[in-house]
Amino acid sequence: MGGPRKFQVLKNDPGEAATERVHPPQSYRTLLLGVVALGITWRLTRYLLRMPLWGDEASLAVNFLDRGYRQLLEPLAVAQVSPILFLWGELTVLKIAGTSELALRFLPVAAGIASLLLFWPLAKLAFDGLPEGHVAAALAISILAISYYPVRHASEVKPYSCDLLAAVCLLLLGLKWLVDPEPRLPKILLIVLLPVALGISFPAAFVAGGIFIALVPGAFRRGISRQAAWLIAYAAVMGASFVTLYKLSDVTQFQANATRLTTYWKGSFPPAGLWSLFVWFLDIHTSNLMAYPIGGKHMGSIVTTLFFAIGSAYLLKVRHYSLLTILLAPFAMTFVAACLHRYPYGGSARVAQHLAPAICLLSGIGIVVTLRLLLPLTSSYQIGLRSVWVLLGAIAIGGIARELGHPYKSIGDVRVREIANGIFSHPASIVTVLNAQDRVPSDFQWYLGRHGSAVSWSGRIDADRLRQQDVRLWFVDFEPQPDTQQRVAELMDHAGLDCRLVKSESETMLIGPVELPPTHLQIFEWMPQRDSVHHAP
């Protein structure tokens, strides 16, 4: 840092000054606002379409069916792990608003939109004082606004959008502290925010640790000082929060699922051997980790990687060491955790949302540097910038159109919801699933189980309730056999029920990735004989 309030930067040369004059903030503000509006519209479109839950969402959601706040501290069903404050927040919303898709996804979409809005001041602060800094900040904001993975995870029942929100909030306050260490408010807010951030996001610990690393040189530059005391307080709260949350729930979740998680994320842990490590490292950093605004596996995100590298090199060139440290340190800490097999590094964008702010910021400045090098003429440079914004806007419009035409992750997810809704279209339907709950696909567990006492598992029949109500009795078997109907009839005879078969249906469907085996189920609808008298013409 060269001064108390500004990062030390290179002075504008005449060409840069000319560009600043002819390309003032007003000329791109409309483009920026338009792209941000498209990003928010895309998020709200996905949310309001009420897409059916897919397997990963449903696997977490089933834990809210029969658990209270205390029970959510225990190991989660369906091999899930999730921060405890996120779980408690979801449960609170469900208790207030019910079990609809809109209720389930309210916290994620709120976190996703808040992340984008708070990223705006973060980007402006990060590049304040840099030549073309306002342009780089606007591009970084635009990239985050319409990047596919932040948009997608803003409407999923998972904590990934909270990972992004926690990272943005921590970085914003940490950067304020770094830029100007004198005001107390940013430091107080950052320290107060730490327990909440770590409670809603596992990888927030890497961001918090990266901020500490970036703050250390300045705090101890002149020996023990007031800044050092603040930093010690920050470290103490960070450590205490991490240990408390880990012992409260994290350790039980991870211990219960350690083998499965280690196997599942095997490809996201660094391999042994120098050459294997190099190939893995290159693949990780050109795949979904860097998919902003879009990208893919196996070199599919190499363009973003190049801009990211150029932006990093530029900040290094202009001696923006503190900013570069606070942005890159979370990568290093996540990598160390991956080496210890405690957290995946890359492999999937969803577990790396805490790195998205740094990727967008460094890519934004990388694009500006690249355009200035390739398009030295002011007019060409302006055309290049506008072309980038047009491209980003086109990505957002295409994404919105895709959601409207394809409002589901897989057609199997749609069918699961249709079947469950069809069963409960009769107000007095009672469902008996012949299988144990943990033998049933999580999608069906959620869409059937959210009807509470109207559903029983493992073939249990509430005979007394059936005798007292004008009901429809449904049996569902997810491991159908040729004698399933006979077994159902024997269950009803044993319960003393006199029913007639209304209909029987069998179905085979694909739920989730194509590599998973198909799901087979058989559905029987029965009606007590007294109903046939009540409803006879």
PLY file of the C-alpha trace (Angstrom):
ply
format ascii 1.0
element vertex 537
property float x
property float y
property float z
element edge 536
property int vertex1
property int vertex2
end_header
0.00 0.00 0.00
1.40 3.36 -0.95
-0.96 5.50 1.18
-3.64 5.17 3.80
-6.61 5.44 1.43
-5.55 4.35 -2.04
-3.76 1.39 -3.47
-0.47 2.39 -5.06
-0.98 2.34 -8.82
0.79 3.43 -11.93
-0.11 6.88 -13.16
-2.10 7.19 -16.35
-0.09 7.79 -19.44
-1.42 10.29 -22.06
-3.15 7.52 -23.97
-4.89 6.33 -20.83
-5.97 9.84 -19.94
-7.41 10.34 -23.41
-9.36 7.15 -23.10
-10.71 8.22 -19.70
-11.94 11.50 -21.22
-13.68 9.98 -24.22
-14.97 6.96 -22.39
-16.45 8.37 -19.16
-18.51 6.26 -16.74
-21.82 7.46 -18.26
-21.01 5.79 -21.59
-20.97 2.28 -20.13
-23.28 2.74 -17.14
-26.35 1.96 -19.23
-24.73 -1.20 -20.54
-23.74 -2.23 -17.01
-27.20 -1.58 -15.59
-28.78 -3.47 -18.48
-26.61 -6.54 -17.94
-27.16 -6.49 -14.17
-30.91 -6.19 -14.74
-30.73 -9.20 -17.06
-28.80 -11.12 -14.42
-31.41 -10.41 -11.76
-34.19 -11.24 -14.24
-32.52 -14.55 -15.05
-32.31 -15.44 -11.34
-35.93 -14.50 -10.70
-37.08 -16.35 -13.82
-35.55 -19.60 -12.58
-37.00 -19.01 -9.13
-40.52 -18.17 -10.26
-40.68 -21.07 -12.73
-40.81 -23.39 -9.70
-38.70 -26.05 -11.34
-39.12 -29.46 -9.72
-36.44 -30.39 -7.23
-33.74 -32.60 -8.68
-31.91 -35.33 -6.81
-29.23 -33.28 -5.07
-31.75 -30.69 -3.86
-34.22 -33.33 -2.73
-31.48 -35.23 -0.89
-30.96 -32.22 1.34
-34.64 -31.23 1.53
-35.77 -34.59 2.95
-33.85 -33.74 6.11
-36.45 -31.05 6.86
-39.38 -33.49 6.76
-39.13 -34.91 10.26
-36.35 -32.96 12.00
-36.30 -29.99 14.30
-33.47 -27.56 14.91
-31.66 -29.85 17.33
-31.97 -32.91 15.11
-30.33 -31.00 12.25
-27.13 -31.03 14.32
-26.99 -34.79 13.81
-25.60 -36.51 10.69
-27.88 -35.76 7.75
-29.76 -38.36 5.74
-28.85 -39.28 2.15
-25.15 -38.62 2.85
-25.56 -34.84 2.88
-23.39 -32.16 4.48
-24.48 -28.56 4.92
-23.66 -25.61 7.20
-25.87 -25.52 10.26
-27.06 -21.90 9.95
-28.16 -22.57 6.39
-30.11 -25.62 7.58
-31.75 -23.68 10.38
-32.61 -20.85 8.01
-34.24 -23.24 5.55
-36.21 -24.95 8.31
-37.43 -21.59 9.61
-38.67 -20.54 6.16
-40.46 -23.89 5.70
-42.19 -23.55 9.05
-43.42 -20.11 8.04
-44.14 -20.54 4.32
-44.73 -24.27 3.78
-42.98 -26.81 1.58
-43.36 -25.30 -1.89
-40.41 -24.89 -4.24
-40.68 -21.12 -3.75
-40.31 -21.50 0.01
-37.42 -23.93 -0.26
-35.49 -21.69 -2.63
-36.24 -18.36 -0.98
-32.98 -18.18 0.97
-30.80 -19.24 -1.98
-32.34 -16.70 -4.37
-32.17 -13.93 -1.76
-28.50 -14.78 -1.18
-27.83 -14.87 -4.93
-29.31 -11.44 -5.60
-27.70 -9.93 -2.49
-24.32 -11.30 -3.63
-24.63 -9.52 -6.95
-25.70 -6.21 -5.41
-22.90 -6.29 -2.82
-20.35 -7.28 -5.44
-20.89 -3.88 -7.06
-19.20 -1.86 -4.26
-16.60 -4.61 -3.87
-15.52 -4.34 -7.51
-15.47 -0.53 -7.40
-13.33 -0.56 -4.26
-10.95 -3.21 -5.60
-10.05 -1.22 -8.71
-10.40 2.29 -7.32
-7.46 4.36 -8.56
-6.40 2.00 -11.31
-6.23 3.24 -14.89
-9.49 2.02 -16.47
-10.41 0.71 -13.02
-14.05 1.77 -13.40
-14.27 -0.19 -16.66
-12.66 -3.27 -15.11
-15.06 -3.08 -12.16
-18.06 -2.78 -14.49
-16.92 -5.79 -16.51
-16.35 -7.87 -13.36
-19.85 -7.01 -12.11
-21.34 -7.86 -15.50
-19.54 -11.21 -15.62
-20.84 -12.23 -12.21
-24.33 -10.99 -13.11
-24.81 -13.38 -16.03
-22.49 -16.28 -15.19
-24.38 -19.53 -15.42
-23.35 -21.16 -12.15
-24.09 -18.24 -9.81
-27.45 -17.88 -11.56
-28.23 -21.58 -11.31
-27.22 -21.99 -7.68
-29.33 -18.97 -6.71
-32.39 -21.15 -7.25
-31.27 -24.46 -5.80
-31.90 -25.84 -2.31
-28.20 -25.98 -1.52
-25.86 -23.59 0.34
-23.79 -22.64 -2.72
-25.31 -19.18 -3.16
-24.60 -18.60 0.53
-20.96 -19.50 -0.18
-20.91 -16.69 -2.72
-22.68 -14.23 -0.41
-20.34 -14.98 2.49
-17.29 -14.54 0.25
-18.52 -11.22 -1.16
-19.37 -9.81 2.28
-16.07 -10.89 3.83
-14.02 -9.58 0.90
-15.86 -6.24 0.87
-15.22 -5.58 4.55
-11.73 -7.05 4.44
-10.83 -4.85 1.50
-12.17 -1.77 3.28
-9.90 -2.63 6.20
-6.99 -3.18 3.83
-7.50 0.07 1.91
-8.01 2.24 4.99
-7.15 0.63 8.33
-8.19 3.62 10.43
-12.05 3.49 10.52
-13.35 1.06 13.14
-16.73 0.26 11.62
-15.50 -2.06 8.80
-13.34 -3.96 11.28
-16.19 -4.32 13.78
-18.62 -5.45 11.08
-16.11 -7.94 9.71
-15.45 -9.48 13.12
-19.18 -9.63 13.92
-19.93 -11.15 10.51
-17.37 -13.96 10.85
-19.50 -16.41 12.90
-22.48 -15.89 10.59
-20.40 -16.32 7.43
-18.81 -19.52 8.72
-22.22 -20.73 9.86
-23.80 -20.44 6.40
-20.79 -21.49 4.34
-18.07 -24.11 4.79
-15.56 -22.51 2.36
-16.03 -19.07 3.94
-13.23 -20.23 6.25
-10.83 -20.10 3.29
-11.88 -16.54 2.43
-11.60 -15.45 6.06
-8.16 -17.03 6.28
-7.08 -15.32 3.06
-8.14 -11.94 4.46
-6.05 -12.60 7.57
-3.01 -13.40 5.43
-3.46 -10.18 3.44
-3.81 -8.06 6.59
-0.80 -9.43 8.49
2.00 -7.44 6.74
0.35 -4.08 7.32
-0.69 -4.79 10.89
2.78 -5.81 12.07
4.83 -3.55 9.83
5.66 -1.26 12.73
5.51 -3.81 15.50
2.58 -4.37 17.83
0.04 -1.63 17.26
-3.67 -0.97 17.38
-4.02 -2.62 13.97
-2.25 -5.69 15.28
-4.66 -5.81 18.21
-7.62 -5.66 15.85
-6.10 -8.42 13.74
-5.53 -10.60 16.81
-9.19 -10.10 17.75
-10.18 -11.04 14.20
-8.08 -14.22 14.37
-9.49 -15.13 17.77
-13.12 -14.76 16.64
-12.37 -16.65 13.41
-10.74 -19.52 15.27
-13.39 -19.70 17.98
-16.22 -19.61 15.43
-14.64 -22.32 13.32
-14.00 -24.65 16.28
-17.47 -24.08 17.75
-19.29 -24.74 14.49
-17.08 -27.71 13.69
-17.80 -29.38 17.03
-21.45 -28.39 16.96
-22.37 -30.12 13.71
-19.69 -30.14 11.02
-17.60 -32.95 12.50
-20.57 -35.32 12.83
-21.64 -34.68 9.24
-18.19 -35.21 7.78
-17.34 -38.24 9.91
-20.61 -39.93 8.95
-19.94 -39.40 5.24
-16.13 -39.29 5.09
-15.67 -42.36 2.89
-18.40 -41.43 0.44
-17.28 -37.80 0.14
-13.63 -38.74 -0.32
-14.58 -41.17 -3.07
-17.02 -38.75 -4.74
-14.50 -35.89 -4.83
-11.48 -38.04 -5.67
-10.89 -36.17 -8.93
-10.80 -32.84 -7.06
-7.89 -33.87 -4.84
-4.31 -33.36 -6.10
-2.75 -36.60 -7.35
0.67 -37.92 -6.43
3.49 -37.50 -8.92
4.83 -34.30 -10.44
3.59 -34.87 -13.99
0.15 -36.07 -12.84
-0.10 -33.02 -10.60
0.76 -30.70 -13.50
-1.83 -32.26 -15.81
-4.46 -32.20 -13.04
-3.66 -28.59 -12.15
-3.95 -27.48 -15.78
-7.22 -29.35 -16.27
-8.77 -28.00 -13.06
-7.93 -24.40 -13.95
-9.35 -24.63 -17.47
-12.56 -26.44 -16.53
-15.68 -25.64 -14.50
-13.72 -23.85 -11.79
-13.21 -21.01 -14.28
-16.59 -21.21 -16.05
-17.36 -17.47 -15.88
-19.51 -16.43 -17.58
-19.71 -19.83 -19.27
-17.32 -22.71 -19.80
-16.95 -26.44 -19.41
-14.72 -29.36 -18.62
-11.37 -30.19 -20.20
-10.17 -26.80 -21.48
-13.72 -25.52 -21.90
-12.95 -22.44 -19.77
-9.49 -21.66 -21.09
-10.49 -18.18 -22.32
-11.49 -17.12 -18.81
-8.31 -18.71 -17.45
-6.21 -16.58 -19.81
-8.00 -13.37 -18.79
-7.63 -14.38 -15.14
-3.88 -14.92 -15.61
-3.47 -11.61 -17.48
-5.36 -9.76 -14.75
-3.20 -11.37 -12.06
-0.01 -10.51 -13.94
-1.15 -6.91 -14.36
-1.81 -6.45 -10.65
1.59 -7.97 -9.96
3.19 -5.57 -12.45
1.63 -2.51 -10.81
2.57 -3.84 -7.36
-0.96 -4.34 -6.18
0.36 -7.01 -3.85
-2.24 -6.67 -1.10
-5.18 -6.86 -3.49
-3.66 -9.83 -5.28
-3.07 -11.58 -1.96
-6.60 -11.13 -0.67
-7.99 -12.48 -3.96
-5.61 -15.41 -4.45
-5.06 -16.56 -0.86
-8.45 -18.38 -0.75
-7.31 -20.43 -3.76
-4.17 -21.45 -1.88
-6.09 -22.34 1.28
-8.63 -24.38 -0.67
-5.76 -26.18 -2.40
-4.17 -27.03 0.95
-7.52 -28.40 2.18
-7.72 -30.50 -0.99
-4.24 -31.87 -0.36
-5.49 -32.97 3.07
-8.66 -34.44 1.50
-10.81 -32.07 3.55
-12.41 -30.02 0.75
-12.48 -30.39 -3.06
-10.47 -28.04 -5.23
-12.28 -27.25 -8.46
-13.89 -30.18 -10.19
-17.25 -28.45 -9.94
-18.17 -24.78 -9.88
-20.75 -25.37 -7.16
-18.17 -26.10 -4.45
-16.02 -23.15 -5.58
-18.53 -20.31 -5.41
-16.37 -18.70 -2.73
-13.73 -18.20 -5.46
-16.15 -16.61 -7.95
-15.58 -12.99 -6.78
-11.82 -13.27 -7.35
-12.28 -14.99 -10.72
-14.67 -12.30 -11.97
-12.52 -9.43 -10.67
-9.27 -10.70 -12.15
-10.97 -11.67 -15.42
-12.52 -8.19 -15.65
-9.18 -6.41 -15.36
-7.65 -9.03 -17.67
-10.18 -8.21 -20.39
-9.43 -4.48 -20.09
-5.67 -5.05 -20.31
-6.10 -7.36 -23.30
-8.32 -4.94 -25.19
-5.92 -2.05 -24.54
-3.06 -4.13 -25.94
-4.92 -5.47 -28.97
-6.92 -2.32 -29.75
-4.67 0.69 -29.13
-6.96 3.09 -30.98
-9.56 4.65 -28.74
-12.42 4.02 -31.16
-11.47 0.36 -31.60
-11.11 -0.05 -27.84
-14.59 1.34 -27.26
-16.06 -0.96 -29.89
-14.29 -3.88 -28.23
-15.72 -3.00 -24.82
-19.24 -2.61 -26.16
-18.89 -5.93 -27.98
-18.03 -7.65 -24.71
-21.14 -6.22 -23.05
-23.30 -7.21 -26.01
-21.92 -10.74 -25.76
-22.65 -10.87 -22.02
-26.16 -9.59 -22.61
-26.71 -12.20 -25.31
-25.62 -14.94 -22.90
-28.17 -13.74 -20.35
-30.99 -13.51 -22.90
-30.14 -16.96 -24.21
-30.11 -18.32 -20.67
-33.51 -16.85 -19.87
-34.95 -18.25 -23.09
-33.54 -21.67 -22.27
-35.12 -21.66 -18.80
-38.50 -20.72 -20.24
-38.34 -23.51 -22.80
-36.75 -26.09 -20.51
-37.98 -25.41 -16.93
-36.47 -28.51 -15.33
-33.14 -30.25 -14.91
-34.43 -33.56 -16.25
-37.80 -34.76 -17.48
-37.69 -37.41 -14.77
-37.84 -34.69 -12.11
-41.00 -33.33 -13.73
-42.57 -36.79 -13.77
-41.81 -37.38 -10.08
-43.68 -34.23 -9.11
-46.55 -35.06 -11.46
-46.99 -38.51 -9.92
-46.95 -37.19 -6.35
-49.32 -34.33 -7.18
-51.63 -36.74 -9.00
-51.84 -39.01 -5.98
-52.64 -36.15 -3.64
-55.08 -34.46 -6.00
-57.74 -36.27 -3.96
-57.94 -34.38 -0.64
-58.16 -37.56 1.45
-55.43 -39.65 -0.13
-53.35 -41.87 2.14
-50.15 -43.39 0.77
-48.37 -46.52 1.92
-44.92 -46.99 0.43
-43.99 -50.66 0.55
-40.27 -49.89 0.80
-38.14 -48.44 3.57
-37.70 -44.70 3.15
-33.96 -44.95 2.51
-34.66 -47.35 -0.39
-36.73 -44.72 -2.20
-35.20 -42.11 -4.57
-34.79 -38.81 -2.74
-37.05 -37.00 -5.24
-39.96 -39.25 -4.29
-39.02 -39.10 -0.61
-39.50 -35.33 -0.74
-42.59 -35.02 -2.93
-44.41 -37.79 -1.07
-42.98 -37.15 2.38
-43.89 -33.47 2.49
-47.52 -34.57 2.97
-46.61 -35.64 6.49
-48.81 -38.20 8.23
-50.64 -38.99 5.00
-47.60 -41.06 3.99
-46.16 -44.12 5.70
-43.17 -46.23 4.79
-42.15 -49.90 4.91
-45.71 -51.11 4.23
-47.26 -49.70 7.42
-51.04 -49.15 7.22
-52.99 -46.84 9.53
-56.11 -49.01 9.60
-57.97 -46.95 12.19
-57.61 -43.79 10.09
-58.80 -45.60 6.99
-61.95 -46.74 8.74
-62.78 -43.24 9.97
-62.36 -41.21 6.81
-63.61 -41.13 3.27
-60.19 -41.91 1.83
-58.33 -43.18 -1.18
-55.62 -45.67 -0.32
-52.49 -45.73 -2.50
-49.69 -48.28 -2.43
-46.38 -47.50 -4.10
-43.64 -50.06 -4.64
-40.19 -48.99 -5.84
-38.97 -52.59 -6.08
-41.94 -54.13 -7.89
-42.25 -57.89 -8.19
-44.81 -60.06 -10.02
-46.59 -60.70 -6.71
-46.72 -57.08 -5.54
-50.50 -56.82 -5.95
-50.98 -60.02 -3.99
-48.76 -58.72 -1.19
-50.79 -55.50 -1.07
-54.04 -57.48 -0.80
-52.55 -59.54 2.04
-51.53 -56.37 3.89
-55.08 -55.04 3.69
-56.57 -58.37 4.78
-54.22 -58.39 7.75
-55.36 -54.83 8.63
-59.01 -55.90 8.34
-59.74 -53.66 5.35
-62.29 -54.49 2.67
-61.17 -52.57 -0.44
-61.52 -52.81 -4.16
-58.77 -52.10 -6.69
-59.43 -48.92 -8.69
-56.33 -48.91 -10.87
-52.81 -50.22 -11.16
-49.95 -48.54 -13.05
-46.32 -49.40 -13.67
-43.66 -46.97 -14.83
-39.94 -46.88 -15.53
-38.20 -43.52 -15.53
-34.76 -41.98 -15.54
-34.17 -39.70 -12.56
-30.92 -37.78 -12.56
-27.78 -38.45 -14.64
-28.08 -40.94 -17.46
-25.40 -43.15 -15.89
-27.73 -43.97 -12.99
-30.01 -47.01 -13.34
-33.67 -46.34 -14.14
-36.26 -46.20 -11.39
-39.07 -48.77 -11.52
-42.28 -48.27 -9.60
-45.77 -49.70 -9.39
-48.75 -47.73 -8.09
-52.06 -49.16 -6.86
-55.15 -47.16 -5.97
-57.67 -48.86 -3.71
-60.99 -47.66 -2.36
-62.76 -49.01 0.73
-65.91 -50.87 -0.25
-68.08 -48.50 1.78
-66.91 -45.72 -0.60
-68.42 -47.57 -3.52
-71.78 -47.40 -1.75
-71.39 -43.73 -0.78
-70.60 -42.72 -4.36
-72.94 -45.07 -6.22
-75.19 -43.31 -8.75
0 1
1 2
2 3
3 4
4 5
5 6
6 7
7 8
8 9
9 10
10 11
11 12
12 13
13 14
14 15
15 16
16 17
17 18
18 19
19 20
20 21
21 22
22 23
23 24
24 25
25 26
26 27
27 28
28 29
29 30
30 31
31 32
32 33
33 34
34 35
35 36
36 37
37 38
38 39
39 40
40 41
41 42
42 43
43 44
44 45
45 46
46 47
47 48
48 49
49 50
50 51
51 52
52 53
53 54
54 55
55 56
56 57
57 58
58 59
59 60
60 61
61 62
62 63
63 64
64 65
65 66
66 67
67 68
68 69
69 70
70 71
71 72
72 73
73 74
74 75
75 76
76 77
77 78
78 79
79 80
80 81
81 82
82 83
83 84
84 85
85 86
86 87
87 88
88 89
89 90
90 91
91 92
92 93
93 94
94 95
95 96
96 97
97 98
98 99
99 100
100 101
101 102
102 103
103 104
104 105
105 106
106 107
107 108
108 109
109 110
110 111
111 112
112 113
113 114
114 115
115 116
116 117
117 118
118 119
119 120
120 121
121 122
122 123
123 124
124 125
125 126
126 127
127 128
128 129
129 130
130 131
131 132
132 133
133 134
134 135
135 136
136 137
137 138
138 139
139 140
140 141
141 142
142 143
143 144
144 145
145 146
146 147
147 148
148 149
149 150
150 151
151 152
152 153
153 154
154 155
155 156
156 157
157 158
158 159
159 160
160 161
161 162
162 163
163 164
164 165
165 166
166 167
167 168
168 169
169 170
170 171
171 172
172 173
173 174
174 175
175 176
176 177
177 178
178 179
179 180
180 181
181 182
182 183
183 184
184 185
185 186
186 187
187 188
188 189
189 190
190 191
191 192
192 193
193 194
194 195
195 196
196 197
197 198
198 199
199 200
200 201
201 202
202 203
203 204
204 205
205 206
206 207
207 208
208 209
209 210
210 211
211 212
212 213
213 214
214 215
215 216
216 217
217 218
218 219
219 220
220 221
221 222
222 223
223 224
224 225
225 226
226 227
227 228
228 229
229 230
230 231
231 232
232 233
233 234
234 235
235 236
236 237
237 238
238 239
239 240
240 241
241 242
242 243
243 244
244 245
245 246
246 247
247 248
248 249
249 250
250 251
251 252
252 253
253 254
254 255
255 256
256 257
257 258
258 259
259 260
260 261
261 262
262 263
263 264
264 265
265 266
266 267
267 268
268 269
269 270
270 271
271 272
272 273
273 274
274 275
275 276
276 277
277 278
278 279
279 280
280 281
281 282
282 283
283 284
284 285
285 286
286 287
287 288
288 289
289 290
290 291
291 292
292 293
293 294
294 295
295 296
296 297
297 298
298 299
299 300
300 301
301 302
302 303
303 304
304 305
305 306
306 307
307 308
308 309
309 310
310 311
311 312
312 313
313 314
314 315
315 316
316 317
317 318
318 319
319 320
320 321
321 322
322 323
323 324
324 325
325 326
326 327
327 328
328 329
329 330
330 331
331 332
332 333
333 334
334 335
335 336
336 337
337 338
338 339
339 340
340 341
341 342
342 343
343 344
344 345
345 346
346 347
347 348
348 349
349 350
350 351
351 352
352 353
353 354
354 355
355 356
356 357
357 358
358 359
359 360
360 361
361 362
362 363
363 364
364 365
365 366
366 367
367 368
368 369
369 370
370 371
371 372
372 373
373 374
374 375
375 376
376 377
377 378
378 379
379 380
380 381
381 382
382 383
383 384
384 385
385 386
386 387
387 388
388 389
389 390
390 391
391 392
392 393
393 394
394 395
395 396
396 397
397 398
398 399
399 400
400 401
401 402
402 403
403 404
404 405
405 406
406 407
407 408
408 409
409 410
410 411
411 412
412 413
413 414
414 415
415 416
416 417
417 418
418 419
419 420
420 421
421 422
422 423
423 424
424 425
425 426
426 427
427 428
428 429
429 430
430 431
431 432
432 433
433 434
434 435
435 436
436 437
437 438
438 439
439 440
440 441
441 442
442 443
443 444
444 445
445 446
446 447
447 448
448 449
449 450
450 451
451 452
452 453
453 454
454 455
455 456
456 457
457 458
458 459
459 460
460 461
461 462
462 463
463 464
464 465
465 466
466 467
467 468
468 469
469 470
470 471
471 472
472 473
473 474
474 475
475 476
476 477
477 478
478 479
479 480
480 481
481 482
482 483
483 484
484 485
485 486
486 487
487 488
488 489
489 490
490 491
491 492
492 493
493 494
494 495
495 496
496 497
497 498
498 499
499 500
500 501
501 502
502 503
503 504
504 505
505 506
506 507
507 508
508 509
509 510
510 511
511 512
512 513
513 514
514 515
515 516
516 517
517 518
518 519
519 520
520 521
521 522
522 523
523 524
524 525
525 526
526 527
527 528
528 529
529 530
530 531
531 532
532 533
533 534
534 535
535 536
